[in-house]
Structures are given as structure tokens and as C-alpha cells.
Amino acid sequence: MNAYLARIEIHQGSESDYTALHKELETKAFERTIESDGKVYDLPSGTYRRESWLSAAQIRDSAKDAVSKIGKKGGIIVVTYSDGALDGLNLHK
């Protein structure tokens, strides 16, 4: 299984646009948190995590569909990761 990070920026997006996007992405198995050292942290705004057997292009298309469903356009980047280091993220409540 692959671990992906996706960064989505809605063009001329408002806070309510991002709220709608968060809800739409949740239905597609995207998460807004990440675990490190046994703790769960909130990812930066517009950043999502998803684990899947799908390709990066398929994950991107899923994110693009979510942006489209809220009636917006946006910039999307999807990358795989296997190792990382965190700093300054808020603990998830």
C-alpha cells in the first residue's frame, strides 16, 4: 500500500470552500491528520493524507473530482512518502 500526501489549493477559495472540500475529501478516504511517534497531528491547511493501492494519478483525479464537486478549480499535487519528519504541527484534538 502507498502513503500519499496531497496539497490542494482552491483558486480564490474561501474558508467555506475549504470546509466543503474537507467534507468531500473525507468521503474519498482523505485524512487531515498524520501520526508520528505515537501522536496524532493536524496537517497544515489544504494538506491531506491517504493510503491506497491506487496510483498517484488516480489519487490526484479523486482530489480533482472533489474540487469539481464543490464547484471550484484548484491546484493539486500528490506525492508518495515513506519517511518524514514533523515540526510545529498542532496535536489533533
N, C-alpha and C positions, 0 to 999 in steps of 0.2 A: 504494500500500500504506500502511496506517496503522500507526503505532507506538503501542502501548498500555503503560501501567503499571497493574498490578493490585496491590491491597493486600488481603490475606486474613488475617483474624484468626479462628482457630478458637476457638469458645466453650469455655472450660475446657480448652483444649488443652495437651497435654504436649509435651516435646521429641520423644518418639517419634511423636506425632501429626503434628508438623511434618515429621519425616523421611519419614513415609509420604506426606504431602501433596506434598512436593518430588518424590518419585518419580512420583506420579500425574500431577502437572502437567508433568513432563518428557515424558511420553507424549503430551501435548497441545500440545507446542511452546512451553511457557512456559520462560523462562530466568531465572536468578537473578543474571545479570551484566549490566553495561552498559558500553559503550565511550565514552571521551571522550579527546580529544587523543591518539589512538593507543594508549591504555592501556585495559586491561580491569579493571573494579572489581566487587566483590561488592555487590549491592544489600542494603539492610537486611533483616533477618529478616521474612518474611511479605510481601515485595515482589517482584514478578515483572514481567518484560518479555516482550512478544510482538508480533511483526509479522505482520499479516494483512490480508486484504481483507474479513474479517468485520466486522460492526458491533460496537460496544461492548457491546450487549445480548447478542450471540452469544458474545463473549469472556467476559462475566460468567457466562452459562449454562454454558460449558465449565468455568470455575473452580468454579461451584456443583456441577457433576457430580463433579468431582474431590474436593471436600469430602465429598459424599454417599458416594462410593465408599470412603472411609476410615471411614465410619460416624459422621460428625460433622456439626455445623452451624456456620456461621460468618458473620461479616460480610465483605462483599466490596464493593470499589469499583474501578471500571475507568475510566480516563481516557485520552484520546489526548494525545500530546505531539509537538511539532515542534522545540522548543528547550528547553534546560535548562542548569543549572549544577550542578556537583557540589562537595562539600567533605566531607572527613573520612571518605570511604569507603575500605575496605581494598582494596589491589590484589589481584586474583584470582591465586591460586597455581596 
